[in-house]
Amino acid sequence: MTQETALPAVGQVAPAFALRAHTSVEVALSDLKGKRVVLYFYPKDATPGCTVEAQEFRDRQAAFEAANTVVIGVSPDSVASHCRFVEKQGLNFLLLADTEQAAARAYGVWGEKSMYGRKYMGVRRATFLIDEDGAIAAVWPKAQAKGHAAEVLETLARI
């Protein structure tokens, strides 16, 4: 198993990334300066928890836009997988394909997981709120899929 890295802390500069979106456009964090960014990492497209989380972000998209905030989902799935997920769920925000796990590693969310006694490497569900200047404003290191979008909006309203 590979070595895990620590999550960036509140106040630190958010790690840079440039990843291909489901729209086939490359999206870099630097392109989003001046906006707040909800960068949420999730394990896999079209799985139960990940679908619930994506639907909740979809359903609250207008509130995020009103708060000058861009929502971006990131997983190790391919652009093609993201396209199917976006179409099936009617998602209205970007999904980025981190197929090499570069962003997941930079944000400290790539690590050992366990299911049914089997250990494997994967993405741990976590969310980062990045401020207009590119610094980490809030971190949810063990985000729960259900209710998470509302929790993020509550935090946005306070900061």
OpenMM code with the backbone's topology and positions (N, CA, C; nanometers):
from openmm import Vec3, app, unit

residues = "MET THR GLN GLU THR ALA LEU PRO ALA VAL GLY GLN VAL ALA PRO ALA PHE ALA LEU ARG ALA HIS THR SER VAL GLU VAL ALA LEU SER ASP LEU LYS GLY LYS ARG VAL VAL LEU TYR PHE TYR PRO LYS ASP ALA THR PRO GLY CYS THR VAL GLU ALA GLN GLU PHE ARG ASP ARG GLN ALA ALA PHE GLU ALA ALA ASN THR VAL VAL ILE GLY VAL SER PRO ASP SER VAL ALA SER HIS CYS ARG PHE VAL GLU LYS GLN GLY LEU ASN PHE LEU LEU LEU ALA ASP THR GLU GLN ALA ALA ALA ARG ALA TYR GLY VAL TRP GLY GLU LYS SER MET TYR GLY ARG LYS TYR MET GLY VAL ARG ARG ALA THR PHE LEU ILE ASP GLU ASP GLY ALA ILE ALA ALA VAL TRP PRO LYS ALA GLN ALA LYS GLY HIS ALA ALA GLU VAL LEU GLU THR LEU ALA ARG ILE".split()
positions = [
    Vec3(0.0847, -0.1179, 0.0000),
    Vec3(0.0000, 0.0000, 0.0000),
    Vec3(0.0894, 0.1245, 0.0000),
    Vec3(0.0414, 0.2305, -0.0631),
    Vec3(0.1202, 0.3524, -0.0715),
    Vec3(0.0989, 0.4396, 0.0510),
    Vec3(0.1917, 0.5302, 0.0715),
    Vec3(0.1868, 0.6168, 0.1877),
    Vec3(0.0762, 0.7218, 0.1711),
    Vec3(0.0081, 0.7511, 0.2792),
    Vec3(-0.0988, 0.8492, 0.2783),
    Vec3(-0.0434, 0.9846, 0.3179),
    Vec3(-0.1068, 1.0922, 0.2684),
    Vec3(-0.0658, 1.2273, 0.3029),
    Vec3(-0.1736, 1.2916, 0.3886),
    Vec3(-0.1358, 1.3961, 0.4601),
    Vec3(-0.2295, 1.4656, 0.5474),
    Vec3(-0.3215, 1.5563, 0.4661),
    Vec3(-0.4404, 1.5785, 0.5190),
    Vec3(-0.5332, 1.6716, 0.4569),
    Vec3(-0.4818, 1.8133, 0.4762),
    Vec3(-0.4988, 1.9011, 0.3769),
    Vec3(-0.4614, 2.0408, 0.3976),
    Vec3(-0.5494, 2.1013, 0.5072),
    Vec3(-0.4915, 2.1872, 0.5868),
    Vec3(-0.5619, 2.2469, 0.7002),
    Vec3(-0.6231, 2.3811, 0.6628),
    Vec3(-0.7205, 2.4225, 0.7404),
    Vec3(-0.7819, 2.5537, 0.7227),
    Vec3(-0.6722, 2.6599, 0.7286),
    Vec3(-0.6752, 2.7510, 0.6319),
    Vec3(-0.5766, 2.8580, 0.6233),
    Vec3(-0.4647, 2.8295, 0.5244),
    Vec3(-0.4413, 2.7023, 0.4945),
    Vec3(-0.3367, 2.6679, 0.3978),
    Vec3(-0.3850, 2.6966, 0.2560),
    Vec3(-0.2896, 2.7195, 0.1669),
    Vec3(-0.3232, 2.7332, 0.0257),
    Vec3(-0.3703, 2.5966, -0.0248),
    Vec3(-0.4809, 2.5966, -0.0959),
    Vec3(-0.5354, 2.4718, -0.1500),
    Vec3(-0.4407, 2.4172, -0.2570),
    Vec3(-0.4152, 2.2870, -0.2549),
    Vec3(-0.3294, 2.2289, -0.3581),
    Vec3(-0.3866, 2.2527, -0.4982),
    Vec3(-0.2993, 2.2905, -0.5891),
    Vec3(-0.3401, 2.3149, -0.7273),
    Vec3(-0.3783, 2.1837, -0.7941),
    Vec3(-0.4668, 2.1921, -0.8897),
    Vec3(-0.5010, 2.0754, -0.9712),
    Vec3(-0.5457, 2.1239, -1.1078),
    Vec3(-0.5365, 2.0363, -1.2042),
    Vec3(-0.5909, 2.0579, -1.3387),
    Vec3(-0.6376, 1.9209, -1.3860),
    Vec3(-0.7686, 1.9047, -1.3940),
    Vec3(-0.8286, 1.7749, -1.4287),
    Vec3(-0.9352, 1.7932, -1.5363),
    Vec3(-0.9588, 1.6888, -1.6123),
    Vec3(-1.0585, 1.6899, -1.7182),
    Vec3(-1.1968, 1.6704, -1.6568),
    Vec3(-1.2895, 1.7573, -1.6984),
    Vec3(-1.4282, 1.7489, -1.6521),
    Vec3(-1.5092, 1.6580, -1.7433),
    Vec3(-1.6288, 1.6247, -1.6992),
    Vec3(-1.7182, 1.5428, -1.7815),
    Vec3(-1.7530, 1.6131, -1.9125),
    Vec3(-1.7326, 1.7430, -1.9177),
    Vec3(-1.7572, 1.8216, -2.0391),
    Vec3(-1.6387, 1.8145, -2.1354),
    Vec3(-1.5328, 1.7433, -2.0960),
    Vec3(-1.4062, 1.7283, -2.1695),
    Vec3(-1.3167, 1.8517, -2.1613),
    Vec3(-1.3573, 1.9533, -2.0885),
    Vec3(-1.2753, 2.0720, -2.0672),
    Vec3(-1.1852, 2.0480, -1.9471),
    Vec3(-1.0602, 2.0945, -1.9541),
    Vec3(-0.9720, 2.0842, -1.8379),
    Vec3(-1.0039, 2.1990, -1.7426),
    Vec3(-1.0192, 2.1659, -1.6163),
    Vec3(-1.0514, 2.2644, -1.5131),
    Vec3(-0.9353, 2.2702, -1.4155),
    Vec3(-0.8834, 2.3908, -1.3940),
    Vec3(-0.7750, 2.4123, -1.2972),
    Vec3(-0.8281, 2.4983, -1.1832),
    Vec3(-0.7788, 2.4734, -1.0641),
    Vec3(-0.8202, 2.5541, -0.9489),
    Vec3(-0.7916, 2.7014, -0.9750),
    Vec3(-0.6809, 2.7316, -1.0400),
    Vec3(-0.6433, 2.8711, -1.0673),
    Vec3(-0.7473, 2.9418, -1.1548),
    Vec3(-0.8235, 2.8662, -1.2342),
    Vec3(-0.9288, 2.9245, -1.3182),
    Vec3(-1.0449, 2.9772, -1.2340),
    Vec3(-1.0526, 2.9368, -1.1093),
    Vec3(-1.1680, 2.9670, -1.0249),
    Vec3(-1.1414, 3.0763, -0.9223),
    Vec3(-1.0255, 3.1427, -0.9321),
    Vec3(-0.9956, 3.2533, -0.8384),
    Vec3(-1.1104, 3.3536, -0.8417),
    Vec3(-1.1440, 3.4070, -0.7253),
    Vec3(-1.2529, 3.5028, -0.7151),
    Vec3(-1.3867, 3.4385, -0.6814),
    Vec3(-1.3907, 3.3067, -0.6854),
    Vec3(-1.5109, 3.2337, -0.6449),
    Vec3(-1.4754, 3.1396, -0.5310),
    Vec3(-1.5741, 3.1078, -0.4515),
    Vec3(-1.5542, 3.0026, -0.3527),
    Vec3(-1.5795, 2.8699, -0.4237),
    Vec3(-1.5092, 2.7673, -0.3792),
    Vec3(-1.5190, 2.6363, -0.4433),
    Vec3(-1.5479, 2.5310, -0.3373),
    Vec3(-1.6512, 2.4528, -0.3599),
    Vec3(-1.6761, 2.3331, -0.2808),
    Vec3(-1.6168, 2.2196, -0.3625),
    Vec3(-1.5066, 2.1650, -0.3145),
    Vec3(-1.4385, 2.0549, -0.3816),
    Vec3(-1.4679, 1.9299, -0.3016),
    Vec3(-1.5568, 1.8461, -0.3551),
    Vec3(-1.5914, 1.7274, -0.2793),
    Vec3(-1.5405, 1.6032, -0.3507),
    Vec3(-1.4701, 1.5208, -0.2747),
    Vec3(-1.4149, 1.3954, -0.3241),
    Vec3(-1.5099, 1.2831, -0.2851),
    Vec3(-1.5365, 1.1958, -0.3800),
    Vec3(-1.6253, 1.0827, -0.3538),
    Vec3(-1.5673, 0.9580, -0.4199),
    Vec3(-1.5997, 0.8400, -0.3677),
    Vec3(-1.5356, 0.7176, -0.4155),
    Vec3(-1.5705, 0.6730, -0.5573),
    Vec3(-1.7001, 0.6737, -0.5941),
    Vec3(-1.7344, 0.6102, -0.7228),
    Vec3(-1.8699, 0.6572, -0.7747),
    Vec3(-1.8737, 0.6861, -0.9047),
    Vec3(-1.9990, 0.7230, -0.9703),
    Vec3(-2.1042, 0.6137, -0.9538),
    Vec3(-2.2289, 0.6574, -0.9427),
    Vec3(-2.3458, 0.5696, -0.9495),
    Vec3(-2.3561, 0.4673, -0.8370),
    Vec3(-2.2845, 0.4865, -0.7289),
    Vec3(-2.3019, 0.4004, -0.6124),
    Vec3(-2.4019, 0.4696, -0.5186),
    Vec3(-2.4651, 0.3962, -0.4279),
    Vec3(-2.5740, 0.4559, -0.3493),
    Vec3(-2.5379, 0.5847, -0.2746),
    Vec3(-2.4334, 0.5822, -0.1941),
    Vec3(-2.3974, 0.7016, -0.1173),
    Vec3(-2.3538, 0.8164, -0.2057),
    Vec3(-2.2758, 0.7868, -0.3070),
    Vec3(-2.2259, 0.8911, -0.3967),
    Vec3(-2.3401, 0.9531, -0.4764),
    Vec3(-2.4398, 0.8741, -0.5103),
    Vec3(-2.5562, 0.9253, -0.5822),
    Vec3(-2.6362, 1.0190, -0.4927),
    Vec3(-2.6597, 0.9796, -0.3683),
    Vec3(-2.7321, 1.0653, -0.2740),
    Vec3(-2.6596, 1.1989, -0.2576),
    Vec3(-2.5299, 1.1938, -0.2383),
    Vec3(-2.4517, 1.3166, -0.2192),
    Vec3(-2.4627, 1.4064, -0.3425),
    Vec3(-2.4450, 1.3496, -0.4606),
    Vec3(-2.4521, 1.4274, -0.5847),
    Vec3(-2.5915, 1.4885, -0.6036),
    Vec3(-2.6959, 1.4116, -0.5745),
    Vec3(-2.8325, 1.4628, -0.5885),
    Vec3(-2.8564, 1.5813, -0.4954),
    Vec3(-2.8024, 1.5733, -0.3737),
    Vec3(-2.8220, 1.6832, -0.2785),
    Vec3(-2.7490, 1.8091, -0.3227),
    Vec3(-2.6283, 1.7945, -0.3776),
    Vec3(-2.5592, 1.9116, -0.4321),
    Vec3(-2.6364, 1.9659, -0.5526),
    Vec3(-2.6876, 1.8772, -0.6377),
    Vec3(-2.7679, 1.9179, -0.7543),
    Vec3(-2.8896, 1.9994, -0.7096),
    Vec3(-2.9602, 1.9488, -0.6109),
    Vec3(-3.0850, 2.0111, -0.5671),
    Vec3(-3.0637, 2.1449, -0.4977),
    Vec3(-2.9437, 2.1738, -0.4540),
    Vec3(-2.9129, 2.2996, -0.3847),
    Vec3(-2.8227, 2.3907, -0.4688),
    Vec3(-2.8106, 2.3603, -0.5960),
    Vec3(-2.7195, 2.4346, -0.6828),
    Vec3(-2.7501, 2.5842, -0.6848),
    Vec3(-2.8756, 2.6233, -0.6886),
    Vec3(-2.9115, 2.7654, -0.6923),
    Vec3(-2.8599, 2.8380, -0.5681),
    Vec3(-2.8671, 2.7743, -0.4529),
    Vec3(-2.8182, 2.8353, -0.3287),
    Vec3(-2.6662, 2.8514, -0.3327),
    Vec3(-2.5970, 2.7526, -0.3886),
    Vec3(-2.4506, 2.7647, -0.4011),
    Vec3(-2.4150, 2.8777, -0.4972),
    Vec3(-2.4847, 2.8862, -0.6081),
    Vec3(-2.4575, 2.9934, -0.7047),
    Vec3(-2.4837, 3.1298, -0.6426),
    Vec3(-2.5907, 3.1415, -0.5637),
    Vec3(-2.6224, 3.2686, -0.4968),
    Vec3(-2.5130, 3.3083, -0.3988),
    Vec3(-2.4389, 3.2103, -0.3485),
    Vec3(-2.3284, 3.2357, -0.2543),
    Vec3(-2.1937, 3.2474, -0.3267),
    Vec3(-2.1964, 3.2706, -0.4601),
    Vec3(-2.0739, 3.2840, -0.5393),
    Vec3(-1.9825, 3.1630, -0.5196),
    Vec3(-2.0441, 3.0444, -0.5214),
    Vec3(-1.9713, 2.9215, -0.4923),
    Vec3(-1.9921, 2.8197, -0.6035),
    Vec3(-1.8809, 2.7634, -0.6495),
    Vec3(-1.8820, 2.6600, -0.7520),
    Vec3(-1.8698, 2.5248, -0.6826),
    Vec3(-1.9548, 2.4308, -0.7192),
    Vec3(-1.9479, 2.2949, -0.6665),
    Vec3(-1.8786, 2.2072, -0.7698),
    Vec3(-1.7796, 2.1317, -0.7237),
    Vec3(-1.7066, 2.0402, -0.8113),
    Vec3(-1.6912, 1.9067, -0.7391),
    Vec3(-1.7316, 1.8000, -0.8064),
    Vec3(-1.7118, 1.6656, -0.7548),
    Vec3(-1.5899, 1.6031, -0.8210),
    Vec3(-1.5136, 1.5268, -0.7436),
    Vec3(-1.3927, 1.4621, -0.7954),
    Vec3(-1.3912, 1.3164, -0.7523),
    Vec3(-1.3675, 1.2279, -0.8490),
    Vec3(-1.3501, 1.0859, -0.8182),
    Vec3(-1.2501, 1.0275, -0.9168),
    Vec3(-1.2036, 0.9049, -0.8911),
    Vec3(-1.1092, 0.8421, -0.9835),
    Vec3(-1.1741, 0.7872, -1.1112),
    Vec3(-1.3057, 0.8041, -1.1254),
    Vec3(-1.3749, 0.7538, -1.2431),
    Vec3(-1.3330, 0.8295, -1.3689),
    Vec3(-1.3577, 0.7686, -1.4832),
    Vec3(-1.3224, 0.8270, -1.6129),
    Vec3(-1.4213, 0.9367, -1.6534),
    Vec3(-1.3824, 1.0158, -1.7531),
    Vec3(-1.4718, 1.1165, -1.8093),
    Vec3(-1.5995, 1.0494, -1.8606),
    Vec3(-1.5865, 0.9364, -1.9278),
    Vec3(-1.7041, 0.8647, -1.9805),
    Vec3(-1.7987, 0.8226, -1.8678),
    Vec3(-1.7445, 0.7728, -1.7586),
    Vec3(-1.8262, 0.7348, -1.6438),
    Vec3(-1.8982, 0.8572, -1.5870),
    Vec3(-1.8248, 0.9676, -1.5749),
    Vec3(-1.8854, 1.0921, -1.5256),
    Vec3(-1.9987, 1.1374, -1.6173),
    Vec3(-1.9788, 1.1265, -1.7473),
    Vec3(-2.0832, 1.1665, -1.8428),
    Vec3(-2.2109, 1.0878, -1.8196),
    Vec3(-2.1988, 0.9582, -1.8023),
    Vec3(-2.3169, 0.8736, -1.7769),
    Vec3(-2.3845, 0.9132, -1.6453),
    Vec3(-2.3035, 0.9366, -1.5411),
    Vec3(-2.3558, 0.9723, -1.4088),
    Vec3(-2.4290, 1.1071, -1.4159),
    Vec3(-2.3690, 1.2051, -1.4808),
    Vec3(-2.4298, 1.3379, -1.4950),
    Vec3(-2.5626, 1.3271, -1.5690),
    Vec3(-2.5630, 1.2519, -1.6788),
    Vec3(-2.6848, 1.2390, -1.7594),
    Vec3(-2.7957, 1.1675, -1.6814),
    Vec3(-2.7622, 1.0576, -1.6180),
    Vec3(-2.8629, 0.9791, -1.5455),
    Vec3(-2.9219, 1.0557, -1.4276),
    Vec3(-2.8382, 1.1340, -1.3576),
    Vec3(-2.8833, 1.2044, -1.2372),
    Vec3(-2.9205, 1.3508, -1.2619),
    Vec3(-2.9022, 1.3999, -1.3841),
    Vec3(-2.9340, 1.5394, -1.4137),
    Vec3(-2.8482, 1.6359, -1.3343),
    Vec3(-2.7216, 1.6017, -1.3168),
    Vec3(-2.6323, 1.6857, -1.2359),
    Vec3(-2.6032, 1.8171, -1.3074),
    Vec3(-2.5944, 1.9243, -1.2301),
    Vec3(-2.5776, 2.0588, -1.2848),
    Vec3(-2.4492, 2.1258, -1.2341),
    Vec3(-2.3495, 2.0448, -1.2096),
    Vec3(-2.2183, 2.0948, -1.1677),
    Vec3(-2.1129, 2.0024, -1.2281),
    Vec3(-1.9882, 2.0446, -1.2205),
    Vec3(-1.8795, 1.9702, -1.2836),
    Vec3(-1.8362, 1.8487, -1.2018),
    Vec3(-1.8066, 1.7409, -1.2734),
    Vec3(-1.7401, 1.6251, -1.2149),
    Vec3(-1.6046, 1.6134, -1.2835),
    Vec3(-1.4988, 1.6015, -1.2038),
    Vec3(-1.3636, 1.5918, -1.2580),
    Vec3(-1.3106, 1.4504, -1.2450),
    Vec3(-1.2426, 1.4058, -1.3493),
    Vec3(-1.1855, 1.2711, -1.3548),
    Vec3(-1.0421, 1.2741, -1.3034),
    Vec3(-1.0221, 1.2185, -1.1862),
    Vec3(-0.8900, 1.2111, -1.1225),
    Vec3(-0.8380, 1.0679, -1.1371),
    Vec3(-0.8251, 1.0229, -1.2616),
    Vec3(-0.7936, 0.8824, -1.2891),
    Vec3(-0.6557, 0.8404, -1.2384),
    Vec3(-0.5644, 0.9348, -1.2214),
    Vec3(-0.4308, 0.9036, -1.1693),
    Vec3(-0.4216, 0.9307, -1.0189),
    Vec3(-0.5314, 0.9733, -0.9587),
    Vec3(-0.5416, 1.0044, -0.8151),
    Vec3(-0.4488, 1.1175, -0.7706),
    Vec3(-0.4057, 1.2027, -0.8628),
    Vec3(-0.3139, 1.3121, -0.8275),
    Vec3(-0.3796, 1.4104, -0.7305),
    Vec3(-0.5020, 1.4523, -0.7602),
    Vec3(-0.5704, 1.5472, -0.6722),
    Vec3(-0.6057, 1.4807, -0.5396),
    Vec3(-0.6532, 1.3569, -0.5451),
    Vec3(-0.6880, 1.2853, -0.4216),
    Vec3(-0.5672, 1.2736, -0.3300),
    Vec3(-0.4523, 1.2460, -0.3868),
    Vec3(-0.3297, 1.2367, -0.3056),
    Vec3(-0.2909, 1.3742, -0.2506),
    Vec3(-0.2991, 1.4773, -0.3351),
    Vec3(-0.2618, 1.6133, -0.2918),
    Vec3(-0.3505, 1.6615, -0.1776),
    Vec3(-0.4761, 1.6183, -0.1782),
    Vec3(-0.5701, 1.6597, -0.0736),
    Vec3(-0.5778, 1.5595, 0.0418),
    Vec3(-0.4961, 1.4557, 0.0354),
    Vec3(-0.4881, 1.3605, 0.1461),
    Vec3(-0.6076, 1.2687, 0.1609),
    Vec3(-0.6833, 1.2486, 0.0530),
    Vec3(-0.8026, 1.1649, 0.0627),
    Vec3(-0.7853, 1.0283, -0.0044),
    Vec3(-0.6691, 1.0026, -0.0599),
    Vec3(-0.6400, 0.8709, -0.1181),
    Vec3(-0.5728, 0.7884, -0.0106),
    Vec3(-0.6315, 0.6771, 0.0253),
    Vec3(-0.5724, 0.5978, 0.1317),
    Vec3(-0.6352, 0.4614, 0.1440),
    Vec3(-0.5922, 0.3923, 0.2469),
    Vec3(-0.6395, 0.2562, 0.2694),
    Vec3(-0.7831, 0.2569, 0.3188),
    Vec3(-0.8616, 0.1703, 0.2592),
    Vec3(-1.0005, 0.1510, 0.2987),
    Vec3(-1.0200, 0.0030, 0.3268),
    Vec3(-1.1308, -0.0296, 0.3886),
    Vec3(-1.1592, -0.1689, 0.4198),
    Vec3(-1.3071, -0.1955, 0.3987),
    Vec3(-1.3366, -0.3064, 0.3298),
    Vec3(-1.4750, -0.3473, 0.3111),
    Vec3(-1.4810, -0.4992, 0.3196),
    Vec3(-1.5679, -0.5484, 0.4059),
    Vec3(-1.5841, -0.6925, 0.4259),
    Vec3(-1.4501, -0.7590, 0.4585),
    Vec3(-1.3677, -0.6889, 0.5360),
    Vec3(-1.2395, -0.7431, 0.5785),
    Vec3(-1.1294, -0.7331, 0.4753),
    Vec3(-1.1607, -0.6845, 0.3563),
    Vec3(-1.0620, -0.6691, 0.2496),
    Vec3(-1.0080, -0.5261, 0.2503),
    Vec3(-0.8776, -0.5114, 0.2510),
    Vec3(-0.8161, -0.3790, 0.2483),
    Vec3(-0.7774, -0.3440, 0.1047),
    Vec3(-0.7990, -0.2181, 0.0702),
    Vec3(-0.7664, -0.1705, -0.0642),
    Vec3(-0.7463, -0.0193, -0.0592),
    Vec3(-0.6889, 0.0365, -0.1656),
    Vec3(-0.6678, 0.1802, -0.1735),
    Vec3(-0.7842, 0.2444, -0.2476),
    Vec3(-0.8276, 0.3591, -0.1978),
    Vec3(-0.9383, 0.4293, -0.2624),
    Vec3(-0.9552, 0.5688, -0.2076),
    Vec3(-1.0547, 0.6380, -0.2584),
    Vec3(-1.0856, 0.7741, -0.2153),
    Vec3(-1.1747, 0.7688, -0.0921),
    Vec3(-1.1342, 0.8437, 0.0089),
    Vec3(-1.2182, 0.8612, 0.1282),
    Vec3(-1.3028, 0.9871, 0.1066),
    Vec3(-1.4310, 0.9762, 0.1327),
    Vec3(-1.5227, 1.0883, 0.1119),
    Vec3(-1.4816, 1.2057, 0.2012),
    Vec3(-1.4535, 1.3186, 0.1392),
    Vec3(-1.4136, 1.4388, 0.2121),
    Vec3(-1.4457, 1.5604, 0.1257),
    Vec3(-1.4641, 1.6740, 0.1911),
    Vec3(-1.4976, 1.7974, 0.1197),
    Vec3(-1.4116, 1.9111, 0.1720),
    Vec3(-1.3749, 1.9988, 0.0786),
    Vec3(-1.2951, 2.1168, 0.1102),
    Vec3(-1.3666, 2.2392, 0.0566),
    Vec3(-1.3787, 2.3408, 0.1410),
    Vec3(-1.4293, 2.4701, 0.0970),
    Vec3(-1.3068, 2.5587, 0.0768),
    Vec3(-1.2940, 2.6090, -0.0440),
    Vec3(-1.1788, 2.6917, -0.0806),
    Vec3(-1.2298, 2.8338, -0.1012),
    Vec3(-1.1636, 2.9313, -0.0386),
    Vec3(-1.2109, 3.0693, -0.0483),
    Vec3(-1.1699, 3.1349, -0.1804),
    Vec3(-1.2129, 3.2592, -0.1986),
    Vec3(-1.1901, 3.3319, -0.3237),
    Vec3(-1.0424, 3.3499, -0.3569),
    Vec3(-0.9572, 3.3439, -0.2554),
    Vec3(-0.8134, 3.3622, -0.2767),
    Vec3(-0.7378, 3.2299, -0.2901),
    Vec3(-0.8088, 3.1175, -0.2846),
    Vec3(-0.7449, 2.9874, -0.3030),
    Vec3(-0.6948, 2.9222, -0.1757),
    Vec3(-0.7438, 2.9681, -0.0600),
    Vec3(-0.7051, 2.9073, 0.0682),
    Vec3(-0.8182, 2.8173, 0.1187),
    Vec3(-0.7800, 2.7165, 0.1947),
    Vec3(-0.8784, 2.6267, 0.2551),
    Vec3(-0.9535, 2.7039, 0.3642),
    Vec3(-1.0868, 2.7096, 0.3514),
    Vec3(-1.1698, 2.7811, 0.4486),
    Vec3(-1.2401, 2.6862, 0.5451),
    Vec3(-1.2645, 2.5628, 0.5015),
    Vec3(-1.3281, 2.4624, 0.5868),
    Vec3(-1.2978, 2.3250, 0.5297),
    Vec3(-1.2960, 2.2244, 0.6188),
    Vec3(-1.2684, 2.0859, 0.5780),
    Vec3(-1.3675, 1.9937, 0.6473),
    Vec3(-1.4221, 1.9019, 0.5705),
    Vec3(-1.5046, 1.7929, 0.6234),
    Vec3(-1.4283, 1.6651, 0.5919),
    Vec3(-1.3457, 1.6165, 0.6847),
    Vec3(-1.2583, 1.5028, 0.6550),
    Vec3(-1.3299, 1.3688, 0.6435),
    Vec3(-1.4468, 1.3574, 0.7006),
    Vec3(-1.5237, 1.2319, 0.6933),
    Vec3(-1.6684, 1.2658, 0.6637),
    Vec3(-1.6905, 1.3266, 0.5479),
    Vec3(-1.8236, 1.3713, 0.5102),
    Vec3(-1.9189, 1.2529, 0.4994),
    Vec3(-2.0404, 1.2736, 0.5460),
    Vec3(-2.1472, 1.1762, 0.5286),
    Vec3(-2.2267, 1.2190, 0.4056),
    Vec3(-2.2621, 1.1255, 0.3203),
    Vec3(-2.3300, 1.1594, 0.1949),
    Vec3(-2.4620, 1.2314, 0.2199),
    Vec3(-2.5466, 1.1748, 0.3049),
    Vec3(-2.6795, 1.2311, 0.3283),
    Vec3(-2.6695, 1.3540, 0.4185),
    Vec3(-2.7256, 1.4642, 0.3713),
    Vec3(-2.7270, 1.5876, 0.4493),
    Vec3(-2.6024, 1.6734, 0.4351),
    Vec3(-2.5049, 1.6276, 0.3590),
    Vec3(-2.3775, 1.7004, 0.3514),
    Vec3(-2.3893, 1.8338, 0.2785),
    Vec3(-2.4639, 1.8381, 0.1683),
    Vec3(-2.4765, 1.9634, 0.0936),
    Vec3(-2.5373, 2.0726, 0.1815),
    Vec3(-2.6370, 2.0384, 0.2613),
    Vec3(-2.6991, 2.1354, 0.3521),
    Vec3(-2.5985, 2.1824, 0.4570),
    Vec3(-2.5176, 2.0905, 0.5063),
    Vec3(-2.4148, 2.1242, 0.6047),
    Vec3(-2.3141, 2.2234, 0.5454),
    Vec3(-2.2749, 2.2011, 0.4211),
    Vec3(-2.1805, 2.2918, 0.3546),
    Vec3(-2.2440, 2.4295, 0.3368),
    Vec3(-2.3708, 2.4334, 0.2965),
    Vec3(-2.4388, 2.5619, 0.2808),
    Vec3(-2.4472, 2.6374, 0.4130),
    Vec3(-2.4726, 2.5665, 0.5232),
    Vec3(-2.4762, 2.6311, 0.6540),
    Vec3(-2.3422, 2.6955, 0.6866),
    Vec3(-2.2347, 2.6264, 0.6554),
    Vec3(-2.1012, 2.6802, 0.6798),
    Vec3(-2.0758, 2.8015, 0.5911),
    Vec3(-2.1147, 2.7940, 0.4651),
    Vec3(-2.0991, 2.9085, 0.3743),
    Vec3(-2.1674, 3.0332, 0.4277),
    Vec3(-2.2839, 3.0149, 0.4879),
    Vec3(-2.3604, 3.1286, 0.5402),
    Vec3(-2.2897, 3.1939, 0.6591),
    Vec3(-2.2041, 3.1178, 0.7282),
    Vec3(-2.1356, 3.1697, 0.8476),
    Vec3(-2.0017, 3.2343, 0.8173),
    Vec3(-1.9436, 3.2045, 0.7029),
    Vec3(-1.8094, 3.2605, 0.6763),
    Vec3(-1.8094, 3.3557, 0.5581),
] * unit.nanometer
topology = app.Topology()
chain = topology.addChain("A")
for resn in residues:
    res = topology.addResidue(resn, chain)
    for name in ("N", "CA", "C"):
        topology.addAtom(name, app.Element.getBySymbol(name[0]), res)
